[in-house]
Structure formats: structure tokens, C-alpha cells
């Protein structure tokens, strides 16, 4: 019996950011996946298990370990299963899939919600995801100026040096106030972006919070405009960005206008409205991205 293929970094050169968002959008027109998430905490470390199964598409299990002081801080493994018999169809490099799924998720949200003429993109967080976001948003807004803010300025400087038209933002509030798009990828448990800083027409993309105790934006930011998520199933139940304000009545479930399963409603209604998108990164998106990657392998 032949061994299932393994998709690694050698596939990356055949991948395209905008094509991935097309594949994710098309995947949401197909059968709805069942998803399951489980989080295990061990001190400051986290084990996150995500699984999805879509009829006719197959199943995927993704396990991530998060150790904040390690380098890299996030590791894991991914297995793709056939729908027909449940056999292993492929294994996929965890970092490769996570990079493309995570940034692709936010990029699809931005394609639907950000102003087409966005010329100033602020990336908050200079880790591995920040690097992926610079690549992804650069494909969507090739003429935009990019700025990067990080709690440790040296990391922002190192990331900015890797790209053209990219500079360090020394002051977070000033950078948010000037940005057309603000994309946030941190490990913060306290809000780092304030709604009072968002100007009309801004698109706010929230990525980092994945546990119940994590927030990247304050209540004012969530209330400032129209709120969207990638999946209600994976964002309303256990991610603090929404569970915290929901529990306190700062927002209601009805304030979430749409998710990717209701793509036609995920749209900007005016140039001046603020749009807020929460990237929950559910396993169904890993499944769709993995299928797309396998087609390119």
C-alpha cells in the first residue's frame, strides 16, 4: 500500500493568495461542514484541536500547540481524510496550511468588506502571522503603503525591512487613526485597538484571539460599525473577542450581520461605514484550504 502524500513547503511556489480566497468562497457554496473544537490548557501553554467533516468533501483534523516563549511559539500537525472510507488522503505541513488558511481567511473578509481603494494598511503584530498578512494584503492592495506596529519595535523593524513600501508605525493610536485597513494578529488578552481610534470607512480585521480569555479590540470597536465573522459556529461559542461582550450585553448575536456561509450579505453598504471582521479560523477553513492545496500538488 502506498504512503499518503505529504504536502510541504515545496508546494508554496504554486499557491496564489487571491486564488485561495476564490476557493474558500466556492467552498462555502458547498455542503456545510460539521466542526468541533477542543482547548486544553497547561499553565501558559495551550493545546488546540480542531476537526471538520463535510459530506462529499472529506474530513480534517488539525492539532496546534501554543507555547508563548518558544520559537516558533505555535506548532502542530494536520491530517486530511477521504470522505468515502475515512482513510488518510494526505498529511500537510502544519505551518504551511496555517499560514495560508489564516491569512486567506482574513483576505477573503477584506475582499468582501474593505474599500477597494484602500491605500494605507496597518498590521498590528510582527510575528509569523504578521508576515503572512503582509504577503496576503499585498496581493489584494498592491499599491498600498503598509505600516507595522509591534510591542517590541525591533521586531516590527525586522519585518518591515523584508518588504517594499513598508514602514514601522511608532505610535499605535496615530497609525490606527490614519489607516484604511487595520489587521491585528497578537497574543493579547487585553484590547490593543480602541473603537475611538477608528475613522469612517475603516475595515478592522481581528485574528489573534482564539481563547475565551483573549481580546484584541474593545467593546467600542465592535459597536463602531457592522460586525462580521468567518463562522458563527466557531466564533460565538468560545472566542473571547465575542463571548466576553456577548456575556455582558455589550453586543448581541443579532449584531453579527453575516458569516461566510451567508456570503451575499457580507458586503459593505457605504464608503463611510466601519466594518469589523473576526477571523476565527475554524477547521472547515483548514479543510477547504487543504483541498485547494492538494489540487495544486
C-alpha positions as CSV (number, residue, x, y, z in Angstrom):
1,X,0.0,0.0,0.0
2,X,1.4,3.4,-1.0
3,X,2.0,6.0,1.7
4,X,-0.3,9.1,1.6
5,X,1.4,12.1,0.1
6,X,2.8,14.8,2.4
7,X,2.4,18.5,1.3
8,X,5.3,20.6,2.4
9,X,6.9,24.0,1.6
10,X,7.7,22.8,-2.0
11,X,4.1,23.4,-2.8
12,X,4.2,27.1,-1.7
13,X,5.6,28.3,-5.0
14,X,2.4,27.2,-6.8
15,X,0.0,28.9,-4.5
16,X,-1.7,32.3,-5.0
17,X,-3.5,34.4,-2.4
18,X,-6.4,35.6,-4.4
19,X,-7.0,32.2,-5.9
20,X,-7.2,30.8,-2.4
21,X,-9.9,33.3,-1.5
22,X,-11.8,32.2,-4.6
23,X,-11.5,28.6,-3.4
24,X,-12.7,29.5,0.1
25,X,-15.7,31.4,-1.2
26,X,-16.6,28.5,-3.5
27,X,-16.2,26.0,-0.6
28,X,-18.9,28.0,1.3
29,X,-21.3,27.3,-1.5
30,X,-21.0,23.6,-1.0
31,X,-22.2,21.3,1.9
32,X,-21.9,22.8,5.4
33,X,-19.2,21.2,7.5
34,X,-19.6,19.9,11.0
35,X,-16.9,21.3,13.2
36,X,-15.6,20.6,16.7
37,X,-13.0,22.5,18.8
38,X,-11.3,21.5,22.0
39,X,-8.9,23.5,24.0
40,X,-6.6,22.1,26.7
41,X,-4.6,24.5,29.0
42,X,-1.4,23.6,30.8
43,X,-0.2,26.6,32.6
44,X,0.5,29.2,30.0
45,X,0.6,26.6,27.2
46,X,-2.3,25.6,25.0
47,X,-3.3,22.5,23.0
48,X,-5.9,23.3,20.4
49,X,-7.7,20.5,18.5
50,X,-9.9,21.4,15.6
51,X,-11.8,19.0,13.4
52,X,-14.2,19.3,10.4
53,X,-16.1,16.9,8.2
54,X,-18.1,18.0,5.1
55,X,-20.2,15.5,3.1
56,X,-18.6,14.7,-0.2
57,X,-15.5,16.8,0.7
58,X,-13.8,14.8,3.4
59,X,-12.5,15.4,6.9
60,X,-9.6,17.1,8.5
61,X,-8.0,17.2,12.0
62,X,-5.6,19.9,13.0
63,X,-3.7,20.0,16.3
64,X,-1.9,23.1,17.4
65,X,0.4,23.6,20.4
66,X,1.0,27.2,21.6
67,X,4.0,27.8,23.8
68,X,4.4,31.6,24.0
69,X,8.1,31.6,25.0
70,X,9.1,29.1,22.3
71,X,10.4,29.8,18.8
72,X,8.3,29.2,16.9
73,X,5.5,29.6,19.5
74,X,3.0,27.6,17.5
75,X,3.5,24.1,16.2
76,X,1.2,21.2,15.2
77,X,0.1,18.5,12.8
78,X,-2.6,18.2,10.1
79,X,-4.2,15.1,8.6
80,X,-6.7,15.1,5.7
81,X,-9.1,12.2,5.4
82,X,-11.2,10.8,2.5
83,X,-15.0,11.2,2.7
84,X,-15.8,7.8,1.2
85,X,-13.9,5.5,3.5
86,X,-12.3,7.7,6.1
87,X,-8.8,6.7,5.1
88,X,-5.9,9.1,5.2
89,X,-5.6,11.1,2.0
90,X,-2.7,13.3,2.9
91,X,-0.7,14.9,5.6
92,X,0.1,18.6,5.4
93,X,2.8,20.7,6.9
94,X,1.2,22.5,9.8
95,X,3.0,25.8,9.3
96,X,2.2,25.8,5.5
97,X,-1.5,25.2,6.0
98,X,-1.8,27.6,8.9
99,X,-0.1,30.4,7.1
100,X,-2.3,30.2,4.0
101,X,-5.6,29.4,5.8
102,X,-5.2,32.1,8.4
103,X,-4.2,35.0,6.2
104,X,-6.5,33.7,3.4
105,X,-9.5,33.8,5.8
106,X,-8.8,37.5,6.6
107,X,-8.1,38.3,3.0
108,X,-11.5,36.9,1.9
109,X,-13.1,39.1,4.6
110,X,-11.2,42.1,3.3
111,X,-12.2,41.4,-0.4
112,X,-15.8,41.5,0.7
113,X,-15.7,44.3,3.2
114,X,-12.7,46.7,2.8
115,X,-12.9,49.7,0.5
116,X,-11.4,48.8,-2.9
117,X,-9.3,51.9,-2.9
118,X,-7.7,51.2,0.4
119,X,-4.2,52.8,0.4
120,X,-3.0,52.5,4.0
121,X,-2.8,49.1,5.7
122,X,-1.7,48.8,9.3
123,X,-0.5,45.4,10.6
124,X,-0.6,45.1,14.4
125,X,1.8,42.3,15.4
126,X,5.1,41.3,13.8
127,X,5.1,37.6,14.3
128,X,4.7,34.8,11.7
129,X,1.1,35.8,11.0
130,X,2.1,39.4,10.5
131,X,4.5,38.3,7.8
132,X,1.8,36.3,6.1
133,X,-0.6,39.2,6.3
134,X,1.9,41.5,4.6
135,X,2.1,39.0,1.7
136,X,-1.7,38.4,1.5
137,X,-2.8,42.0,1.8
138,X,-0.1,43.0,-0.6
139,X,-1.7,40.8,-3.2
140,X,-5.1,42.5,-2.7
141,X,-3.7,46.1,-2.4
142,X,-0.5,46.1,-4.5
143,X,-0.2,49.9,-4.5
144,X,-1.0,50.4,-0.8
145,X,1.5,51.7,1.8
146,X,2.0,49.3,4.7
147,X,2.9,50.0,8.3
148,X,3.7,47.6,11.1
149,X,3.3,48.2,14.8
150,X,4.6,45.7,17.4
151,X,5.1,46.0,21.2
152,X,8.8,45.2,20.5
153,X,9.8,47.8,17.9
154,X,12.8,45.8,16.8
155,X,10.5,43.0,15.5
156,X,8.5,45.5,13.6
157,X,11.7,46.9,12.0
158,X,12.9,43.4,11.1
159,X,9.6,42.6,9.4
160,X,9.3,45.9,7.6
161,X,12.8,45.5,6.2
162,X,11.7,42.4,4.2
163,X,9.2,44.3,2.1
164,X,9.0,47.3,-0.2
165,X,6.5,50.2,0.7
166,X,6.5,49.0,4.3
167,X,7.5,51.1,7.4
168,X,7.3,50.9,11.2
169,X,4.4,52.7,12.9
170,X,5.9,54.2,16.1
171,X,2.6,55.2,17.6
172,X,-0.3,52.7,17.5
173,X,-3.2,55.2,18.0
174,X,-2.0,57.6,15.3
175,X,-1.4,54.6,12.9
176,X,-5.0,53.3,13.5
177,X,-6.5,56.7,13.0
178,X,-4.7,57.0,9.6
179,X,-5.4,53.5,8.3
180,X,-7.9,52.3,5.8
181,X,-7.4,48.7,6.9
182,X,-6.3,47.6,10.4
183,X,-5.4,43.9,10.7
184,X,-4.5,42.6,14.2
185,X,-2.6,39.4,14.9
186,X,-1.4,39.3,18.5
187,X,-1.5,37.0,21.6
188,X,-3.1,39.8,23.7
189,X,-5.6,39.1,26.5
190,X,-6.4,42.8,26.7
191,X,-7.7,45.1,23.9
192,X,-5.0,46.8,21.9
193,X,-7.2,48.6,19.4
194,X,-9.8,51.1,20.6
195,X,-13.0,51.9,18.7
196,X,-12.5,55.6,19.4
197,X,-9.5,55.5,17.1
198,X,-11.3,54.1,14.0
199,X,-12.2,56.6,11.3
200,X,-15.1,56.3,9.0
201,X,-14.6,53.7,6.3
202,X,-12.0,51.6,8.2
203,X,-12.0,47.9,7.9
204,X,-10.9,46.2,11.1
205,X,-9.6,42.6,10.9
206,X,-9.2,40.7,14.1
207,X,-7.2,37.5,14.1
208,X,-5.3,36.7,17.2
209,X,-7.9,35.9,19.9
210,X,-8.6,32.2,19.9
211,X,-9.4,31.5,23.6
212,X,-12.1,32.7,25.9
213,X,-9.6,35.0,27.8
214,X,-8.3,36.8,24.7
215,X,-9.3,40.2,23.3
216,X,-7.7,42.4,20.6
217,X,-10.4,45.2,20.3
218,X,-12.5,46.9,22.9
219,X,-16.3,47.0,23.0
220,X,-16.4,50.4,21.3
221,X,-14.6,48.9,18.3
222,X,-17.2,46.1,18.0
223,X,-20.0,48.6,18.3
224,X,-18.5,51.1,15.9
225,X,-19.7,49.6,12.7
226,X,-21.1,46.4,11.2
227,X,-19.8,43.2,12.6
228,X,-19.0,40.1,10.6
229,X,-17.4,36.7,11.3
230,X,-16.0,33.8,9.2
231,X,-18.2,31.3,11.0
232,X,-20.8,31.8,13.7
233,X,-20.2,28.2,14.8
234,X,-16.5,28.8,15.7
235,X,-16.6,32.5,17.0
236,X,-19.7,32.8,19.1
237,X,-19.1,29.9,21.5
238,X,-15.6,30.1,22.9
239,X,-13.6,33.0,21.5
240,X,-13.3,35.9,24.0
241,X,-13.4,38.6,21.3
242,X,-17.2,37.8,21.1
243,X,-18.1,35.7,24.1
244,X,-17.0,38.4,26.6
245,X,-19.0,41.3,25.1
246,X,-21.9,38.9,24.5
247,X,-22.0,37.8,28.1
248,X,-22.0,41.4,29.3
249,X,-24.6,42.5,26.8
250,X,-22.3,44.9,25.0
251,X,-23.3,43.3,21.8
252,X,-26.0,40.7,20.9
253,X,-25.8,37.7,18.5
254,X,-28.1,39.7,16.1
255,X,-25.3,42.3,15.8
256,X,-23.3,39.7,13.8
257,X,-24.6,40.6,10.3
258,X,-23.3,37.6,8.4
259,X,-20.6,34.9,8.1
260,X,-19.1,33.2,5.1
261,X,-22.0,30.8,4.9
262,X,-24.2,33.8,4.1
263,X,-21.7,35.4,1.6
264,X,-24.2,37.5,-0.2
265,X,-24.8,39.5,3.0
266,X,-21.2,40.0,3.6
267,X,-20.8,43.3,1.9
268,X,-20.1,47.0,2.6
269,X,-23.1,49.3,2.2
270,X,-21.2,52.6,2.1
271,X,-17.8,54.1,1.8
272,X,-18.0,55.6,5.2
273,X,-19.2,52.7,7.3
274,X,-16.8,50.9,9.6
275,X,-16.6,47.1,9.1
276,X,-15.3,44.7,11.7
277,X,-14.4,41.1,10.8
278,X,-13.5,38.4,13.3
279,X,-11.3,35.6,11.9
280,X,-12.0,32.5,14.0
281,X,-10.1,30.1,11.7
282,X,-12.4,27.1,12.1
283,X,-11.3,23.7,10.9
284,X,-13.7,23.8,7.9
285,X,-11.5,26.5,6.5
286,X,-8.4,24.3,7.0
287,X,-10.3,21.6,5.2
288,X,-11.2,23.9,2.2
289,X,-7.6,25.2,2.1
290,X,-6.1,21.7,2.3
291,X,-8.3,20.5,-0.6
292,X,-7.2,23.5,-2.6
293,X,-3.5,22.9,-1.8
294,X,-3.9,19.2,-2.8
295,X,-5.2,20.2,-6.2
296,X,-2.0,22.2,-6.7
297,X,0.3,19.4,-5.6
